[in-house]
């Protein structure tokens, strides 16, 4: 296991270098002058040529692009994502300061989505071609077809405006969590539920399930100890990607509900051409996705004995 993790960790190095290059090029080659945008917002009058020149010199914008990229990579190796043009603070501190707010809505939404998706998906597979199955599939189709911002505004109109049960936006007590958590969870349940259903149907048709039935094992034991464990393997893969996307910033939800998380901060930085924040966010996002993929691979070893067997054979050179 340790050798497997070590090999995977080494394979991440070129991936992270590629992510840093993409992050740098996407931000540096984008149109717009950050000096004019940021100085124009900070003062009531247009910036003078001297102020623009001083800003560009202080932030290294006059350096050749290769020098800028080398400086960026050296900073990454030291754990430094740069300094924000707008706030003047370290980008890493700016992101980490907003991660708790993002996690406050993403972790409950992820847990709720996974629980609902697995329960409904398994029930739909066990009651195939019944009213429950057809109803869940229609609901999943509607959920996949509805954009996130549409669902968010529908929830606001129904629960906040018409029924006056919940606050419209902002961060506060538990009542402020309901709408963003519901929005994230409901938009995720649909795809996970359909995947769980199809995977469960495939597993229920396997020989070992029919053998377990012929041996007279209890039905609940066949479902939860044998079938569901194998059916969860593709679900774990997609759920890992969903969690990584949640953690790295739910831009639309945070913008609609005025939630002070990572996603909303990055949107504001994009409008101001705050290159260090954009680059740091892309690197942060790529790193989270890479680490989550590694975690998913390790979960495979726990869920599927065949993965353990292949890993053992590889370790012994067979």
C-alpha positions in Angstrom: 0.0 0.0 0.0 2.8 2.4 0.9 4.6 1.8 -2.3 1.4 2.3 -4.3 0.8 5.7 -2.5 4.4 6.7 -3.1 4.2 6.0 -6.9 0.9 7.8 -7.2 2.4 10.8 -5.3 5.3 11.0 -7.6 3.0 10.8 -10.6 1.3 13.9 -9.3 4.3 16.2 -9.8 4.0 16.6 -13.6 0.3 17.0 -13.2 0.7 19.8 -10.8 3.3 21.5 -13.0 0.9 21.3 -15.9 -1.8 22.9 -13.7 0.5 25.7 -12.8 1.3 26.4 -16.4 -2.4 26.4 -17.4 -3.2 28.7 -14.5 -0.5 31.1 -15.4 -1.3 31.3 -19.1 -5.1 31.6 -18.7 -4.7 34.6 -16.4 -1.7 36.3 -17.9 -2.9 36.1 -21.5 -6.5 37.3 -20.7 -7.4 40.8 -22.0 -7.6 43.8 -19.7 -5.2 45.8 -17.6 -5.3 45.0 -13.9 -3.6 48.2 -13.1 -6.3 50.3 -14.6 -9.1 48.2 -13.2 -7.9 48.0 -9.6 -6.6 51.6 -9.3 -9.8 52.8 -11.0 -11.9 51.1 -8.3 -9.7 52.2 -5.4 -9.8 56.0 -6.2 -12.4 58.3 -7.5 -10.4 59.6 -10.5 -8.7 57.8 -13.3 -5.1 56.7 -12.4 -2.3 58.7 -13.8 0.4 57.1 -16.0 2.9 57.3 -13.1 0.5 55.4 -10.8 0.0 52.8 -13.5 3.7 52.4 -14.0 4.4 52.1 -10.3 1.6 49.5 -9.9 2.9 47.4 -12.7 6.5 47.6 -11.5 5.6 46.8 -7.9 3.6 43.7 -9.0 6.1 42.4 -11.5 3.8 43.0 -14.5 6.7 44.6 -16.5 8.8 41.5 -16.3 9.0 39.1 -19.3 6.4 36.4 -19.2 9.0 33.6 -18.7 10.4 35.5 -15.7 6.9 35.9 -14.3 6.2 32.2 -14.7 9.5 31.2 -13.1 8.7 33.5 -10.1 5.3 32.0 -9.9 6.6 28.4 -9.8 9.3 29.3 -7.3 6.6 30.7 -5.1 4.5 27.6 -5.4 7.5 25.4 -4.3 7.7 27.6 -1.2 3.9 27.3 -0.6 3.4 30.9 -1.7 0.5 31.6 -4.1 1.4 35.2 -4.5 -0.1 38.5 -3.3 -3.5 39.8 -4.2 -3.6 42.9 -6.3 -6.8 44.1 -4.7 -6.4 43.3 -1.0 -2.6 43.3 -0.7 -2.7 40.1 1.3 -1.3 36.7 0.6 -3.5 34.7 -1.8 -3.2 31.6 0.3 -4.4 33.4 3.4 -7.3 35.0 1.4 -8.4 31.5 0.2 -8.0 29.7 3.5 -9.9 32.5 5.3 -12.9 31.8 3.0 -12.7 28.0 2.9 -14.6 27.6 6.3 -17.6 29.5 4.8 -17.6 27.2 1.7 -17.3 24.1 3.8 -20.2 25.2 5.9 -22.6 24.7 3.1 -20.8 22.1 0.9 -20.2 19.4 3.5 -23.8 19.2 4.6 -25.0 19.4 1.0 -22.6 16.6 0.0 -23.6 14.3 2.8 -27.3 14.9 2.2 -26.9 14.3 -1.6 -25.0 11.1 -1.2 -27.4 9.6 1.4 -30.5 10.5 -0.7 -28.9 9.4 -3.9 -27.9 6.0 -2.6 -31.2 5.3 -0.8 -33.4 6.4 -3.8 -31.1 4.6 -6.3 -31.1 1.3 -4.4 -34.9 1.5 -3.9 -35.4 2.3 -7.5 -33.3 -0.6 -8.6 -35.0 -3.0 -6.3 -38.5 -1.8 -7.5 -37.6 -1.7 -11.1 -40.3 -0.6 -13.6 -42.7 0.3 -10.7 -44.2 3.6 -9.9 -41.3 4.4 -7.5 -38.8 3.6 -10.2 -40.5 5.7 -12.8 -41.1 8.6 -10.5 -37.5 8.7 -9.3 -36.2 8.6 -12.9 -38.5 11.5 -13.9 -37.4 13.5 -10.9 -33.7 12.8 -11.7 -34.2 13.9 -15.3 -35.8 17.1 -14.1 -33.0 17.6 -11.7 -30.3 17.1 -14.3 -32.1 19.4 -16.7 -32.6 22.3 -14.3 -29.7 24.8 -14.0 -28.4 25.5 -10.5 -29.4 29.2 -10.5 -32.9 28.4 -11.6 -33.4 26.0 -8.7 -31.9 28.5 -6.3 -34.3 31.3 -7.4 -37.2 28.9 -7.3 -36.4 28.0 -3.7 -36.0 31.7 -2.8 -39.4 32.5 -4.3 -41.2 29.6 -2.6 -39.6 29.4 0.8 -38.4 32.9 1.3 -40.7 35.3 -0.6 -44.1 33.4 -0.6 -43.9 31.4 2.6 -41.5 33.7 4.5 -39.8 30.7 6.2 -36.2 31.4 5.5 -33.9 34.4 4.8 -33.2 35.2 1.2 -29.4 35.5 1.4 -26.4 36.2 3.6 -24.4 34.2 6.2 -25.8 33.8 9.7 -27.5 31.1 11.8 -28.7 27.7 10.8 -31.7 29.1 8.9 -29.2 30.7 6.5 -27.8 27.3 5.6 -31.0 25.7 4.4 -31.4 27.3 1.0 -27.8 27.0 -0.3 -27.5 23.4 1.1 -30.8 22.4 -0.5 -29.7 23.9 -3.8 -26.4 22.1 -3.9 -27.8 18.8 -2.7 -30.8 18.7 -5.0 -28.7 19.5 -8.1 -26.3 16.7 -7.2 -28.8 14.0 -6.1 -30.1 13.5 -9.7 -26.9 12.3 -11.3 -25.7 10.3 -8.3 -29.1 8.6 -8.0 -29.2 7.5 -11.7 -25.6 6.2 -11.4 -26.5 4.2 -8.2 -29.6 2.7 -9.9 -27.8 1.6 -13.0 -24.8 0.2 -11.1 -27.1 -1.6 -8.7 -29.1 -3.2 -11.5 -25.9 -4.4 -13.1 -24.6 -5.9 -9.9 -28.0 -7.6 -9.1 -27.6 -9.6 -12.4 -24.1 -10.9 -11.5 -23.6 -14.6 -10.8 -22.5 -14.2 -7.2 -25.8 -12.5 -6.3 -27.8 -15.4 -7.8 -25.5 -17.8 -6.0 -26.2 -16.0 -2.7 -29.9 -16.2 -3.3 -29.7 -19.9 -4.1 -27.8 -20.5 -0.9 -30.7 -19.0 1.0 -28.9 -15.9 2.4 -31.1 -13.2 3.9 -32.2 -10.6 1.3 -30.9 -7.7 3.3 -27.5 -9.4 3.6 -27.3 -9.9 -0.1 -28.2 -6.3 -0.8 -26.1 -4.5 1.7 -23.1 -6.8 2.2 -22.6 -8.0 -1.3 -24.4 -6.1 -4.0 -24.3 -2.5 -2.6 -20.6 -2.7 -1.8 -19.7 -3.4 -5.4 -22.3 -1.1 -6.8 -20.8 1.9 -4.9 -17.5 1.7 -6.8 -18.5 4.0 -9.7 -20.6 6.1 -7.3 -17.5 6.8 -5.2 -15.7 8.0 -8.3 -18.3 10.6 -9.2 -19.0 11.5 -5.6 -15.3 12.3 -5.2 -15.3 14.6 -8.1 -18.5 16.3 -6.8 -16.9 16.8 -3.4 -13.8 18.3 -4.9 -16.0 20.7 -7.0 -17.9 21.7 -3.9 -14.8 22.3 -1.8 -13.1 24.4 -4.4 -15.9 26.8 -4.7 -19.6 26.8 -5.6 -19.5 29.9 -7.6 -23.2 30.1 -8.6 -24.7 29.2 -5.3 -22.4 31.6 -3.3 -23.1 34.4 -5.7 -26.9 33.9 -5.6 -27.1 33.7 -1.9 -24.4 36.3 -1.2 -22.3 33.7 0.7 -18.8 34.9 1.5 -17.0 31.7 0.3 -14.2 30.9 -2.1 -16.3 31.0 -5.2 -17.7 34.5 -4.7 -14.2 35.8 -3.9 -12.8 34.4 -7.1 -15.6 35.8 -9.2 -14.8 39.3 -7.8 -11.2 38.7 -8.5 -11.9 37.8 -12.1 -13.8 41.0 -12.7 -10.7 43.0 -11.3 -8.2 40.9 -13.3 -6.5 40.0 -10.0 -4.1 37.5 -11.6 -2.5 36.1 -8.4 -5.9 35.1 -7.0 -7.0 33.6 -10.3 -3.7 31.6 -10.6 -3.8 30.6 -7.0 -7.4 29.4 -7.2 -6.7 27.3 -10.3 -3.7 25.7 -8.6 -5.7 25.2 -5.4 -8.6 23.6 -7.4 -6.3 21.3 -9.4 -4.5 20.2 -6.2 -7.8 19.4 -4.5 -9.0 17.4 -7.5 -5.7 15.4 -7.7 -5.8 14.6 -4.0 -9.4 13.6 -4.1 -8.7 11.3 -7.0 -5.9 9.7 -5.0 -8.3 9.2 -2.1 -10.8 7.6 -4.4 -8.2 5.2 -5.6 -7.4 4.2 -2.1 -11.1 3.7 -1.4 -11.2 1.3 -4.3 -8.8 -0.9 -2.4 -11.2 -1.1 0.5 -14.3 -1.7 -1.6 -13.1 -4.1 -4.3 -11.0 -7.1 -3.3 -9.8 -7.4 -6.9 -8.0 -4.1 -6.6 -6.2 -5.4 -3.5 -5.2 -8.6 -5.5 -3.9 -6.6 -8.5 -2.0 -4.3 -6.2 -0.4 -7.3 -4.4 0.6 -8.9 -7.7 2.1 -5.7 -8.9 4.1 -5.3 -5.7 5.5 -8.9 -6.0 6.3 -8.4 -9.7 3.7 -10.9 -11.0 
